[in-house]
């Protein structure tokens, strides 16, 4: 494989379609089990790859370099093999920032609840800090340093104004699941779910029903892919390409 995507479960991915619209190369979807992952990384048999759940942090020990953005986030979703050296980047930051700004979601001065504490969460939190969120509450199944449980959030943080799901809860095929009940957060004005399949998750559907702004993760996916291609091919691509690809996928999925 020269270009492609690695992750554990990739049946839901649109990355091949997006990359092959953005660039003139074949893009392969390569699911890897936990056992297969180390051998794949040691072999270095690729020109450039994207990385998704659950390997965005696991790839780091195999890298020779990370750019400053990936280092500060602590997660990698893009790796370029440059003359045998693996260089890690993070385009989730730019993709999520594009999504937030495109939908004019106000972050500055707001109290934000982030669901999930994996690699995608790290990029999202970096964007929230960049946009000067007032306070960021992180919840996950297991609490730890800086991370609380959902029960603690419901007890002490019902005043959050924006909720962001970075977990896989609600992703195809488990479309009947939701990571949280939004009726418990009456001050919430906007809900962003980085899941893009289905286009409307149970979480974003509930947000719309409650009159909250609801945004899915498809634009983030297309945006981060565009920024990844720039690293893959070492060239700049105008942001204007994002909307047409996003709209085409939306149209295809709604047929």
N, C-alpha and C positions, 0 to 999 in steps of 0.2 A: 504493500500500500504506500502511495506517495503522499496523498492528502486524505484526511478523514477525521472521524470522531470516534473516541473511545469512551466507554462508560459501562455500567453493568447491565441495564435494561434499556434498550434503545428502540423498541418497536414503535414508539410514539414520535420519533424525531422527524423534523422537517429540514434538518441541516443540509442534507444532500441537495434537495431542491433549491434551497437558498444559495448555497455556495456555487452551484453550477449555473445559477443566474448571474452571480457576481463575477465569476472568473471562468477562464477557459481551461479547466482541468476536471478530471474525474475525482469525485469525493466519495469515499467509502465509509459506510456505517459499520463499526466493528465492536460488537458487544464482547466484553471480557469478564470472565469470572474472577473472583479474588485470587484463585490459583493461577490463572493465565496472565494476570496483570503484570507481575514482576518480570516474567520472561519476555513479555512484549516490550517493556521499557528497557530492559537490558540489551535487547537486540538492536534497538535504535533504527529499525528498518522503515523509516519514513522521512519525508522532507519536512512536513509540518502537520500537526494535528490539533484538534480541539479536544478538550477533556470535560466530561460532565460527571454527574452523580454516579458513584461516591468517591471519585479519585482526584478531586481538585486539590486536596492537600497531600494525598498519598504520592503524587508524582514528584513532589519537591525533592526528596532525597536522590532522585535519579538525574537531576538537572546539574549542569555545569555553571549556569548563570541564571539570575532572575533580574528583570528590570526593576526600577525603584518602585513602580506602581504595584507590581506583584509582591515585592518584598513587604511593602507597607500593609497590604491587605492580608498576606499570609495564605494566599490561595492562587492557583494557576489554572486557567482554562484554555490557554493557547501555548503550544510549544513549537519552536522552529529548530530544525536540525541544520545548523550552520557549520558546514565543513566538519561534521562529526561531533560538534558541541551542541548540547541541548540547552536552549535559552527559553526561559519561561516568561510569559506575559499574562496579564489579566484584562480581558476586554469586557467582562461582565460589568465592570465599573462604568465604562463609557456607554454600554448598552442600556443599563438601568438609568443612568443620568439622562440619556436621550428620551427614554420613556417618560420619566417624571416631567421633564421640561416640555415635551411635546403635548402632554395632557394638562399642562399648567397646574400641576399639583403643588400646593404651597407646603414647603418643608420648614423653611426658616421660622424659628420661634415656636415650633409645634412639638407636642409630646407624641412620640411615635412608638408603636408596638411592632416588633419584628418577631415573626414566628419562624423558628428554626435557627440552628447554630452551626450550619455546615459551611462549605466553601462559598456558596452563593450568598449566604448571609453576610459573610465577611466583606464582600464587595458592596453589597447594599448598605451596610453600616458605614463603610468608608464614604459612600456618596452622601448619606444623611449627615455625616459630620462635615463634609465639604459644603453642603447646603445650609449648615448652621442650624440643625435641629436643636430644640431646647433640651430635650431629654429623650433617650432611647432606652426602651425596655425590651429585653430579649427573653423570649420564653422557648423552652424545649421540653422534651419528654423527661430528660434528666437535668436537674439544676446543677449549677457549678459556679465558679467565679464569674460574676457578671451576668449570670443566667438564672432565671427563676422558672418556676412551674406555671402552667396555665392557671392552676387554682390560686396561686399567689397573685397573679395578674388580675383575676376576677375579683379578688378580695381587696386589693390595694390600688389598682390602676385603671379603674373604669372611666377615667377622664382622658384617656388617650384620644388624639384627634385624627391620626392616620394609622391604619393597620396594614402591614406588608407581610404576605406569606411567602417565605423562601423554602418551605418544606415541600416534600412531594405529596403531601396529603391532599387528595382530591384529583390527582393526576390520573389519566387514563391508564388502566381500565377501572380504577377504583373511584369512579366518578360520583358515587353516592356519599363519599366521605367529605367532611369539612374539618379544618383544624380548630375552629372556634365558633361559638355562637355570638353573632354580632349584636343581638338584642341586649347583651350584657354590657355594651359599650355605647351608651346613648349620646356621647359627645363626638363620636367618630364621624368625620365628614367624607373621608376617602379611603377606599380599600384597593390595594394593588396586589395582584397575585402573579408571581413570576411563572406560574404554570401557563402553558399555551395550548395544551390538548387535554381536555376540551377547551374551546374558546371561552365558554362560560362555565366556570367551576361552580360547585354548590355555594362556595364562599362568595364569589362575585355576584351570583344570582340573588343571594340573600341581601347583599349590599344594595343592589338596584331596587329590590322590593322595599327596602327601608329608606330609600331616597338618598343613599350615599353614592358618591362618585365611584364607579367600578372600572378597573383597568386590568386587562389580562396581560400575559407576558410575551405575546407574539412580537410586539415591537422591540422589546428587549432582545429577543432571540435574533431578529433580523439585524438590529443595530450591532450587537456584539459580533455577529458573523461578518458584517462589513468591516469592522475594525480588525478582526482576525485576519481577513484576507489581505489587509494592508500590511500586516506583519508577514504573512505567508509569502507575498510577492514583492515586498519592500517597495510599495508604491502607494500613493494617496488616491482615495476614491471619494467623490463628493457625497455628502449626506443625502442629497436629493434622490439617490437610488433606493433609499430605505422604504419610502412610502409606496412606490409602485409594487415592490415585491410583497410588502405587507398586505396591500389591498388584493393582490392576485391570490395569495394564500387564503385570505379571508373569504374571497369569492368561491374558491375551490372547495373549502371546507363547508360552506353553507349550501352547496348544491345537494 
